[in-house]
Amino acid sequence: MSTGSERIEVRPATAFDDVATLVGPKKPTSNVCFCLSYRIGSKENQALKGHARAERVRELCRHDPPPGVIAYLEDEPVGWAALHPRSDTSFATNRLIPHIDDLDVWSLWCLRVRPGHRKQGITHALVDGAVAYARERGAPMVEAYPVDNKGQKVDLTMAYVGTRKIFEDAGFVKAADTGSVLNGFPRVLMRLDLR
């Protein structure tokens, strides 16, 4: 599915090597990232080390649905969005992010654009592509949990959740406040109704 700029194509994250390029650690034996902290339970996330983390993500890439979507610029992976049914994420039981209703909503919780590819509309294409994929899969609604930074600068290492404005630009509306704070900014629960 092409979104935004015609040069950017957003596809389901089924290619492990592309996911690793975007959210894998620089050092394969590292015990960080791979965008697992909200996707799997805390105990499993803490227990997975080094290559076991990579193998868990490789397995998730074979699942239906996969762990997210990837933005490609001329077939090069340049952006990542973590997207999955909320019921299969830690957001289903998160005490800081409210559970508004029992709709089978999809959560969109991480956006990452590779250095050297920023300021080209990739983040907006990722959000649009994630929404299009969720709609295609029958999701009634997509939720996101960005910071409400009111236009202030967000540290790049903490900007992975996105900003309220990014989601408002995509048609999302604020549905609730949360108890979560990131980089000194409150996170809000944003929703886009796909029904």
N, C-alpha and C positions, 0 to 999 in steps of 0.2 A: 504494500500500500504506500503510495507516494503522498506526502503531505508537505505543506509549506512550500519551500523552494522545490522546483521540479528536480533539482539535483540531489535532494535528500530523500532517501527511501527508508521507511521504518518497517522492520520485519520482526516476527517473533524470534526470541532469543533461543534458538535451537543449536547454534554453532558454539560449542564450548570455547574454542580458541578465541573467538571474537569476544565472548563474555570475559574471558581471562585478560584479554588485551585492555578491556575497558575498566574492569573492577577487581582484577586479580592483583595480588601484591607483586611488587617489583622482584622480591626474593621469594621463590616458590616455597621455601620452608617457613616463611612467615606465618603467623597465626592471626592475621587480620583480614578484614574486608571480604571480598567476594559477595558482598551485599547479602549476607546470611543472617544478620542480627535480628531482623524482623520476620524473615522468611521461615526460620526454624525455631524450635524451642530454645530457651536460654541455656538449659543444661547441655543440650547437644551442641549448641554454638560454642559454649565454653570448652567442651571436650574435644572438638575437632581441631587438630593441629596440622600444620604444614600441608603435606600432600593429601591428607584425608579431607581437608577443606575443599581442595580442588576436585577430588573425586566425588564429593557430595554435590558440588555444583554441576559437574559433568552429568551426574544422574538426574538432577533437576532439569537439565536442558533436554533430556529425553522424555520428561513427563508431559502430560497434556492437561492443562496448559503449561508452557515453559515458564521460567522465573521472571520474565519481563520481555521488553522489546529493545531492539538495537536500531540506531540510526546509522545509515550508510551514506557516505558521500563518494559517489563513483566507486562503489563496492568496497570502500575502506570503512571499517567500523569506527565511528567517531563519537557516538553517544549511546548512553544506557538509561533505561527507565525500568525500575523494579515495579512490577505490576502483577497482582495475583488476587484471587478471591479472598476477601478479608477473613473468611472462616478458616482458611488454611494458613493464616499468619498469626503472629503474636498480637496483632491489633485486635483480634477477637477477644482477648482477655486482658488487654493493656489497661491498667488502672488510671493512667493519665490521659488517655485518648477516649472520649466518651463513645459509648455504643448507643447510637440514636434509635435504631429500630431493628427489626429482624429481616430487612431486605437482604438479599444475597449480593451485597455490594462488592465491588472490587476496590482494593487499596492500591494507590500509586504513591510510593514513599521515597523513592530515590531517583535523582536525576544527575547524570554526570556527562560532561562533555570533555573530550580529551584536549589537553593543552595544545595550542596551535590551531584549534578549530572553533574557538569561542567567538562570539559576536557575529555569527553567520546564520542565526535563526534556528540552530539545531535544537536548543532547549524547547522552543515553541513547537517545532516539528515532532519532537519526542512526545510531548504532552498530547498533541493532536493524534499522533500515531497510536499511542497507548489507548486513548479514548476510542479510536476507531476499532482497534483490536478487541477491546472489552465489549463494545457494541456488537461487533461481529460474532462474538462468543455468547451473546445473550445476556450480558450484565445489565441489570436495570439501572444501575447508578455506579459512578466512580467517586471514590473519596480520596482526598489528599490531605496532608498534615503539614503545610508549609509554615515558615516563620512569618509573622506579621511585623516586618521590619520598618514599615512606614517610610520607605525610600532610603533608609540608612544603609550603609555598606555592611555586608555580611561577610565574615571571614570565609574564604573559599573552602576551607576544610569542613566547614559547617553548613555550607550552602547546598549540600546534597538534597535537602528536603524541599528546596525551592522556596520561592517567596509568594506571598499572597497575590501580588500583582501578576506574576506569571500565570497563576491559575485563574484569576479574574479575567485576564486577557483571553483565556480559552473557554470562558463561559461558566466557570465554577462560581458558586456563591458560598458565602460563609454560612455554615450550618450550626456551629457551636464553638465555644471557647474550649481549650484543653487545659490540663494541668501541667503540660510540658513546656519547658523553656529550653531554647537552644541558642548558644552564643549571646545570651542576654536578652533574646527576643522571645515573646510568647508564640507558641504554635497555635494555629487555628485549624479547625476541621472544615474543609471546603468540600462541596459536593457538586456533581454535575449529573442531572437526571437524564437518563437515556431512554426513558419510556415514551 
